């Protein structure tokens, strides 16, 4: 895997498949993921508590949004 400006170390156990805990530990060690913040945990708990119909309504709303400029353009501009 390559990320511009960052060289990743080798997988911690290259000779056998990694389990999820090993993969997560490796990603954290590389600085690619982190533990959720208390605010993120609170928001996740709120989402989990929603009824399935409420989740689907929210997903449909988010998918119907039209951004101007498009998200891809915003990302490209922020990378400059």
N, C-alpha and C positions, 0 to 999 in steps of 0.2 A: 504494500500500500504506500502511496506517496501523497504527501500533502505539501504544497508549495512552502518552502522555507523550513520544513521540519523533516528530519530523518527519523523514521520509526525503528525501534529496536526489533530484533527478531522475536517471534512468538516464544513465550516462555517454555513451551513443551512442543517443539516442532515435530517430534517423531510419533505423536499420537494425537487423536482428536481432543480438543479442549471442551470441558463442560462450561455451562453458562457462567458459573462463578469464576472460573479461570479467565474466560474471555473478558468479563467485566473488570476483574482485577488488572488485567493487561491494559485495557482501554483507560482505566483510571491512572495507571502508572505512566501512560503516554500522554496524559493530560487531554484526552479526547472526550471523556465524559466525567461527570462529577455526581456526587450525591445531590438529591433535590434539596432545595432550601425549605425552611419551614413554610413559607408562603406557597411554594409550589406543591408541597404536601397537602396544605389546606385546600388549595384549588382542586387538586386531584381527588380529594375526599368528597368535595362538593359535587364534582362530576360523577363520581361513583355512586353517590346517593340519589342522583336524578333517576326518574323512571326511564325505561328504554324509549318510550315515545318522546319524552322531553329531549333525550340525547339525539334522536333522529331528527326532530324539528330543528335543533340547533345546527346539526350537520348540514341539513338542507339549506338553511339560511346562509351558512358560511360558504357553501358551494355556489350559491347564487350571487354572491358579491362580485361586483365588477370594480377593479381597482384602476385608477387613472392617476399616474402611470401604472402599467402592469408591474406586478411584483418582480418579475425577472429584470425589468429595467431598474427598479429600485436597488436590487441586489448588485447589479453591474455597476451602478453609480457609486454605491457604498464601498466597492472593492477598489476604486481608483484612489 
